[in-house]
Amino acid sequence: MLKIPELAMNKKKSVKTKCHGEVIKWKSREEAKEFFLEAMMNSEGSEHDRYSAIYLQLIHGLSYCTDCED
């Protein structure tokens, strides 16, 4: 189960991601999740780690997801 209850999750449809220094504003969280899941499945090593970090943040409802440890 998620640590964050579904009711507490961000309900905004739009989301921003930052990967390799490039910021992308997505119209739909589902579109971003689909992109990063596919990228994660087709990569390995540090690339896989970057994509999976963003994908997990998307699942947890964050409105700004990044591959950096800021």
C-alpha positions, 0 to 999 in steps of 0.5 A: 500500500502507498504511504500517502492515502489516495485522498491526500494525493495531488488531484491536478491533472498537469504535472512537470518533470525534470529529467537530464536537466530538461523540464517538461510540462505534461497535460496529463499525469497518466501521459507522463506515467506512461512515458516514464514507465516505457522509458524505464522498461527500455533502459538499464543502469543509471538511465533506469534509475533516473526514469524509475525515480520520476515514475515513483514520484508520479505514482505518489502524486507529486506535481513536480518530479525530478531525477535529481536529489535536490 
